[in-house]
Amino acid sequence: MNIKDYAVRRLFLPEELEQIRTMQERAPEFLKHYPRHIEWLTMALDEILIGRRIAFGVVRSGFNVTGHPTTQIVGSIILKRGIFSGQIELKNLFIREDSRLKGYGHALYMKAEDYCSRAGCTEIETEVPCDEIGTIHFLHRFGFHVKRILNSPYKAGDHLYQMTKSLVPWYTGDPFDLKSLAFWVLERTYGFSEIVPTNDNHRFDFQLQPPTIGPLNKTVARIDGAVLIYDYDDPTDRLTIERTAKGLEHQLVIVFCHEITQEAAAFCNRNRFKAFDRNTIAQCFNQLLPHSWPSFPKRDVAGMLMSIKGDYFARISKTPSPFTYVKSGPVGKFLKPGNTALFLVETTPTTAGDGLRGLAEVHNISVGHPTDVWQRIHHRNLLFSKPEYEAYTRDKIEVLAVELINFRPLPLLERSELTLVLPKEVSDSLHELDYCYISADSLNAIQKLTPQRPHSDPDNVSMRKYAVTLSFAGEDREHAEALAKLLREKKITVFYDKYETADLWGKDLYQHLQSIYRDQARFCVIFISAAYAKKLWTKHELKQAQARAFQESKEYILPLKLDDTEVPGINPTVGYIDLRSTSLADVVDLLIEKLRERNADA
């Protein structure tokens, strides 16, 4: 199990943008080639605030010198969409010098490219100083090519490579909107642009007039055909297709349905009709869909996972029910009253805790152009101010407003825990998930996880079985056992696996230790060493301890260093005790002091 100590997020909060400014204002790469870089950066950050530019950042999580959870932005990228074009400009791809060669640049660029594809862009363009060889090679690896060389308008004597990459726009509609998907396939994949309705609600005719080709200006004959769309859950049978396709036997016919019977599929094959159902859509177009295709029918939609910034989630608990949340549309338009909205909270520099943090009941749905939606919902306890709404929706054609009731906060349920109960097509992309429908089975599985978590004051002694839990590699057991013995002598409850042999016997240790290291102690002492950094079980234990620390936003993890190994997720600046210069007896005294302080604060 890997411990991922960072995430790539869209940045638009003032405190996030201030971190970009601080990170870049003295960067030699920019100052060398762009003498007015600070002036430009100030303008760009102001435009991000009002939605004219888009920024993404690498947000690294860890703990500060007092043991509190923190986040730092260690890399960023800025995008500017062309007006009335499919082109987008890539600016300011930057990773902080002390954070390079760790994969952050790769993750940052891929997130930006995904956004461009989602936004319907057909080309990314950027300019790179000719002597920035590392950046040029980096972009080459992602498929960029040099279009031309320019004299730099920013610094006399400098030259720039103009580099571009072509993109295939993704499908951005709702995954259950079969008509929208069919038209996207015809236009983006097959190149048909003239699509007209007929008297039959299921049939749309199309034409393709290929351009003149070849040295003799010969033309290819015009192609006529039809697309048949059956946008309902019941399996589409042969008679239905045969009736709609009457008279089209010698034309190009493409069939779209959610599910097709074997007899209907055989009929399409005999007549050389191309048929797409749920399975073939996933096989043919999965790489061009924002998320994997749902494995369940539309009628089984029970709710949606909805991504939200921690700062906005904090507003929910202060907003009376009902309240209205806005997301970029149209994904979610098939939600129904009574469905459940599950809030996946993203960590920001001012709020910690990445995972499921709350749920609410869907009361009403409104979808449309941002201006029209605002008129309908601005008086319904909207979570955003008008300037925030306008900045967020500036580049949107369609948005979805979800009116919610019966909000209930939840103790943090990490994304990694959700993957254990969600279908593969959801869990495979959960680390990048924004919005995704879930079925009743998935909703029930998630809800079974949430009641097991304590909802009371985290410092209430009665809620914790242990004062201290120990996390260590087997190679360091002698140190852990010695500390456990000293703690027992001081009547301090401690989780040490050898003391729990009978209790652990027969249990699902993955689930049980998850609860121990996340919920059942007041502090977690970690023996940091080279062996600790390599073991799977210690990574699992640390992951749960980190989830607890982020949830409470106070010190919970107490590191004891056995050597100079750095463990992902624990910053080198974190306050620690070095066992090479401190005795275990002194460690016990310090632990007792920490417990007394926590009791005094409770």
N, C-alpha and C positions, 0 to 999 in steps of 0.2 A: 504494500500500500504506500503510495507516494504522498508526502505532505507538501501540498502546494501552498507556498507562503505568499502568493501574489494573485491578483486578478486584474483583468483589463476592463475598464469601465469607461462609459461616456462621462465626461467632465463638464459641468456647467454651473456649479455652485461657486459663489465668490471666493470662499476659502480654498477651494480646489484650484481655481485659476491663479490665486495668489501664490500657491505652491509652485505652479509652472513658472511664474515670473521669477521667484527666488531661485529656482533651479537653473534657469537659463540666462539670467542677466549678466553673469560673468563667464559664460561658456566661451572658450577661445575659438571654437569652430564657427560660431556666429560672428563674434567681434572681428575676426580676421577678414571675413568676406563681406560683412554687412555693417558698415560703420554706424548706420542708423537703426540697428537691430532693436534696441530698447524702445525706440519710438514706434517702430512697426509692431513690436510685440504688444505694447500697450493698446494700440488700435485693434489688433487681432483679438485680444482678450475681451475688450469691450464689445466687439461684434459677436463673440461667443455668448456673452451674457444675454444679448437680444436675439440670438438664434440665427445670425447671418453666417456664422461659421460653426463648424462642429469640431470638438476636441475629444480625444480619447487618451487615457493615461494608464500606465502600469502602476497599480496601487499595491505596495508591499506591506504586509502585516507583520507585526512583531510586538515586542514589549520594551518599554523605556526603562530608565535606570531605577525607577521605583517599582517596577514590575507591572505597571498598568499597560493594557493593550493599546497599541498605537497603529496608525497607518501612515505611510509615506508615499508620495508620488515620486517615482524614480525614472519615469520616462513619459513622453507625450508626443502627440501628433495632432496636427491641425488640418482640417479639410475645408475647402471652399467650393461650393457648387456653382457651376456656370449657369448664367441666366438663359433660359430657353434652349438649353443644350444638354446632351448626355455626358458632358465632360466635367470632371471634378479635379481641382488642384490639390496636390499633396504638399503640405508645408511643415517645416519644423519637426521632422522625424528626429527625435533626440532621446538618448538614454544617458543618465547620469554616469560619469566616468567610473565611479566605484561600483556600479551595478551592471557593467557590460560583460559580455561573454557568458551570460547566464540564461539565454533564451528569451529575455524580455523583449528585445527588438523584433524577433520573429512573431511572438504572440501579439505585440502591439500592431505590427503591420497587417497581420491576418485579420484582426478585429476591424481595422480601418477598411480593408478591402471588402470584407463581408458587408459592412455598412454601405459602401458604394454600390455593391451588387444589389442589395436590398432596395436602395434608392432608385434603381433603374438606370444607373450610369453605364455608359458604354466604353469610357476611356478614363484612365487616370493619367494626369500629367504632372511632372515636377521638374524643378531645375536644381542641378547639383554643381558646385564649383569643380572644375576639371581636376584639381589636385586633391579632392576628397576621395581617394581611391577606395577606401574601405566602404563608404556609402555607395559608391558606384557598383562595386562588386556585390554588395548586399542586394541592391535593386535588381541587378542582372539575375541573381538567383531566383527572384520572384517573377521573372519574365519581362522585365522592362528592357527596352532597347533605346539607343540614342537616336533621336530624330534629327537633331542639328546642334551646331555649336554657336553660342551667342556671345557677343561682347556684353559683359556684365553692366547693367544700368545702375548697379549699386556701388561699385568701386572701380575706378579707372584702372585699366590694365588687367583686370580679372576676366576670365572666360568661364562660361557655364555650359554644361551639357543639358539640353532639353531632352528629358527621357519620358517615354510614354508606355502604357500597357493597355491593351484592349480587354474589355470585360464582357461577359455574358450576363445580362441583368437577371436577377432571380425573380421567381414568382413571389409577389408580395401580398396577394389576396388571402382571404380566409381559406384554410385547407378544405373546408366542407362546401365551398362555393364552386360547384363543378362547372357551371357556366363560365365563370370568370377564369378558372383554370384552363378550360378548353380553348377559350379565345387567346389566352396567353401562349399556349402551346402552338396554336395555328400561326400566330403573328411572329413569335420569337424563334420557334424551332422550324416551322415549315415555310414561313415567309408570306403567308396569305394575309392580305390587309383589307380586302373587300369582303366583309362578312355581313349578310343581310338576313333578317328574319323572314319566315314564310308563314303561311296560314296554319301550319302545324307548330304548336308551342315547343316541340322537341327538335325541330329541324331548322338549321340555318345554312343557307347556300353561300358558297365562296367562289371567288375567281382569282386566278393568278395569271397575269400577263407578263411573262419573262421579258427582260430587256433584250434589245438587239445584240447579237453576239457574233464573233468571228470576223475575219477580214472582208468577207463579202456581205456583211450586214444581214446575214440570214437570221431569221427569228424562229423561236420554238413556238409551237402551237399553244394557244391559251389553254389553261387547265381549268375545268369546271368540276365542282364537287359539292359535297354537303357534309356538315358535321351534325351528328345526332346526339343529343344530350338528354340523359335520363337522370335528373337530379333528385332522386329519392332513394331510400334505403333498401326497399324490396328488390330482390334479384331481378334483373332485366331478362325476359325470356325471348325466345326466337320469334314468336308471333308479333310481339311488340316492335322489334327491330324490322321485321319483314314488312309490317304495315307502314311504318314511317319511311322506309327506304324504297317504297314502290316506285318504279320508273327510274331508279338510279343504278341499275345493275351494271352498267358499263361506264360509270363515272367513279371518281375517287371519293370514297366514303370513309369517314372517321367517326367512330362511336365512342362516347364517353358515358360511363355509368359507375356507380359505386360498387356494384357486384353484378356479375354476369353468370348465367347458367351455362352448364357445359354444352347443352344443345344450341344455345344462342352463340356461344363462342365458335362452335363447329360451323354454324351457318355463316358467320362473318368470315371464317377462314375459307370456305368454299367460294364465297363471292368476292374474296380479296378485299374485304373491308378491314380496316385497321381498328382493332378494339382495345380501348384502355379501360381497365377497371382499377380498383384500389391497389391490387398487387402490381400490375404492369406500370401504373403511374409511379409507384415507389421505385421499381426497377429502372425505369427509363429516365426519370427526372429528379431523383432524390438529391443529386448534387446541386440542383438549381432551386431547391426548396429551403426556406429559412430553417425549418425543422423537419424531422422525418415525418412521413405521412402517418396519420393516425391509424391504428390497427382496429379501431372500433367504429361502428356506424354512427351517424349524426344523432340518431334518436337516443344513443347512450351517453351523450354529453351530460356530465353532472357538475362540471365546474371548470375552473381555469387557474393555472398557476400564473401569477401576475407579479412582475418584477417592479420594485419601487425603491427609490433612494431612502436611506435610513433617516435623513432629515425630514422627508415627506411622511414617512411612516410614523415619526414622532408626532406629527400633527394629527394623525387619525385618533389617537387616544384623547386628544383635547377637543375634538370636533364632535358635536352631538349627532346622534343617528336620526335620520339617514344622512349620508354624505355622498358626494359624487367624486369619482376618480376618473381621470381622463388618460387614455393611452392612444398611441398612434394606431389608426385603424387600417383595415377593417377586421383584423383577426379578433374574434370574440363576438361577432354579431349574431351568432347562433346560440349564445347563452340565453337561458330562459329564467323568468322569475322563480326563485326557490333554489337555483343553482348556487354553488359555493365558490367564492373568490378566495384563493389562498395567496397570501402576500409573501413573496420571496424578497427579503430585504438585502440590499447591497450595502456593504461597509463603505463609509466615507470618512474623511479625516476627523469629523466631529461625532460620528456615531459608529459603534462597533457591533458586530454580530451579523454574519453572512449566512442566511438560510431562512427557513420558514419561521415567521414570527407572529402571524395572526391570520384570522379568517373572518369572512362576513358573508351575508346572504345577499344574492342579487335580487334587487327590487324592480329595476327598470333599465332598459338599454336605449341609447340614442346614438345613431351613427350618421355621419354626413360630413360636409365641408366644415372646417373649423369655425367659420363665421356663423353658419347656420346653427351648429351645435352650441356655440356660446350663447346665442339668443334663447335657446331652449333650456339651458341648464345653469346659467351663471348665478341664479338665485337659489340653487339647491345645495347649499353647504359645500361649495366647490373647494377642494383642497388647495387650489392654486389661486393666486391673485391674477388680475387681468394681465399685467406685464409678464408674469411668469407663463401664463397660458399662451400669450402671443409669441413669446420667445420660443416656447417648446413646439408650437404648431406652425411656425413661419414657413417651413419647407414641406408641410404636409398637405396632401390633397384630401385626405379623409381621416377623421379621428373617431374614436369610440368613447362615449361617456357612459360609465357604469354607476348607477345609483345603488348604494349598498345600505343594508340595515343589519342590526344584530351583530355588530363587530365584537370579536372576542380575541384578546391578545393571547399568545402562546409562548411558553418557554422556547428558547432557540432549538430548532430541529435542523441540523446541518444538511446541506445539499447532499453530502456523501451518505447520510442516513436515508434520504429520500430515494436514492438510487436503488436501495435494497427492496423497495416495494413498488416502484414504478415500472411500466413496460419498458422494454429495451430501447424502443425508438425514442422515448423521452429521456431515460437515464443516460443514454450515450452522449447526449448533448446538454445535460443538466448544468454543467459548469458554465455554459454560455447562454442559458435559457433566459428568454425575456417573457414570452407569453405562450402558453400551450394548453390546449384542452385536456381534460382528464375525464376518465369514465367513472361510473359509480363504484366499480371494483377498486380502482386506484384511490378514490376518495375515502372509501371505507378503510383501506389499508393504512392510509396516512393518519386518519382519525384514531385508529387503534394505537398508534405510536404516541400520540400527544397526551392522553390522560395519565400516562405513566410518569410524567415529569412533575416535580414539585412546583407549586404555584406560590408558596408562601415566601416570606422574607428569607433570602439566601443566607443570612447570618444567624438565623434562628437555630440554636444548637440542636433542638429536637428534630430538625429536618435533616440532620447529618449524622450518619452512623459512625463516622470516623473524624477525629480532629486532623489527622494527617494521613495521606496515602503516599506510598513510595513507588516511584517508577524507575526501573534500572535494567540494565542488560545482565544476562546470566553471568558474564565474565566479572561483573562488579558486585556479585552477591555478598561477598564478605563485608563490604562497606555498608550495604543496605541492611544486612542482618544485625550488624553491630549497632547501627542507629535505631533499628526497630527495638532491640533489647533495651537500650537506654531510655527510649520513650516509654516503654512498658513499665520500666522501673519508676518512672515519674508519674504513672497512672494516666498517661496520655493515650487515647485510643488511636491505633495505627493500623492501616491496611498493609500487611506484608504477607505475600502469598502462602508462605509456609505455616502461618498462623491460621489460615483459612482452608486447609486441605479438605476437611470434611464438607465444608459449605460449597467448595468449588467442584466437588466430585459430581459428575454427571450433568453439570450445567453447560449451556451454550456460552462458552467463555467469551466469544466475540461480543455478544449482547451484554453479558453480565459485567465484563470489565468496562464496557462503554459507560454503564451506569455508575460504576465505582469511581472512575476517574473524572467523570463529568458532574455527577450529582451528589455523591455520598461522603465527601470530605470537605473540610474547611480550607485546607491547603494541600497542594500537591508538590512534594519534594522530588526533584529529578536529578539523577546522578549522570551528569554529562560526561561522555567519553567517546573515544573512537568506536567502541563496540556499540554504544547506545545509538549512534547515528546510522548504523547499518541494519539493525534488527527490525523485522516487520512488526512484532508485537509492541515494541517500544514506540514505534511510529503511530500505531493505533492508540496507545495510551496518551501520547502527547497530543494527538489530534483532539481527543475528547477533553483533555485539560485546557487546550486552547479555546475550544468552543465555550467552556464554562467561563474562562477569563474574559472573552469577548462579550458574553451575555451580561456579566456583572460589571464590566468596565472598572475593575479594581484588581490589585495583585492577588493572584491565586497560585501561580506557578513560582516555586522557589528553587532556583538552580544551585546545585552543588557541583563544582568543576573538579574532575579528576585529571584532566589534561586540557589542552588548548583547542580541542575540536569545536568547530562551529556547527550547530544543529539548525537546519532550516526552520524558520518560525521563531527562533530566539535570537534577537539581534545581539551583536557583539557588545553593545553598550548597556545591556540589561544588568541590573544589580545582581550579583551572585556572590556565593561564598566559595573560596578556593580551599579544597580539602588538603592540598599540599602544604598549606600554611595555617590551617585552622583545625582544631581538634573536634571530634564528634561531640564531645561533652559541651564545647562552646556552641556547637550547632544546636544542641538540645536547648540550651539556655536562650538562644536567639528565637527558637521556635516558641518557647513558652512566652516570651515577650510579645511575639507577633499575635499569639492567641489572646493574650490579655488585651492588646490594643483592639483587636476585632470585637472582643466582648464589650469593651468600653464604648465602641461605636454603635453596637447593635441596639 
